[in-house]
Amino acid sequence: MSTLKLNSKLGLVAALAMAGSAGACKTVSPDEMQSSLASLRSEMQQEMAAGDEQVAQDASNRFSDMERRFAALEQDLQAMEREFEVAIARLEDELRFNVPVYFAFDDATLDSQDQDVLAKFASVSQKYYPDALVTVEGFTDPSGDENYNLWLGEQRAQAVADYLVNTTAMSADGLKVVSYGEDARRLVNDNWGEGSEGWENRRVVLVIDHDGAPPAMTTDGAS
């Protein structure tokens, strides 16, 4: 029900009430006034109910759209997990992507074979959470000095961030680089050093911090 129509009807109710009051025009009898008021009340209730139905329908449509977006997001995440063997942790305010992007010992060079999974991550991030902050976390194995490992972890995270900015639709403003070095969250505790030992720790983790916001649906052209 529009505000204009509601105000018009309320004005008519007021006029009828005045007509039935002491000293008002006698051409409207109390019975006629009550009948007119009852008719107007019924009409207003019907219109308001119709308006509520519209509000409920709008809410239902929005809920259905949100369900569709969540279903599409889940489908893309599952495809990413299958295709690239990405481990994805779904938390209340963030999505954590343990991507299979690893680095050689004492090195921060991004391997060309890792580009596909990073491109897919960027696509999912920009499609569903284009305004979210994405944190690139860098890790190392426990070899070497702690401060050096913090620096090396940052270099690895920065290499990934640079790739995302230079080759996808992600912007530098939406990316944050942090290093945890030889943090206790490392995946393998006992093996490290040159060669293949401890390679699981020499990695990055990508985190979409969406602050609990539902997924959006941007154009399919995002990459």
Secondary structure, 3 states (H helix, E strand, C coil): CCHHHHHHHHHHHHHHHHHCCCCCCCCCCHHHHHHHHHHHHHHHHHHHHHHHHHHHHHHHHHHHHHHHHHHHHHHHHHHHHHHHCCEEEECCCEEEEECCCECCCCCCCCCHHHHHHHHHHHHHHHHHCCCCEEEEEEECCCCCCHHHHHHHHHHHHHHHHHHHHHHCCCCHHHEEEEEEECCCCCCCCCCCCCCCCCHHHCEEEEEEECCCCCCCCCCCCCC
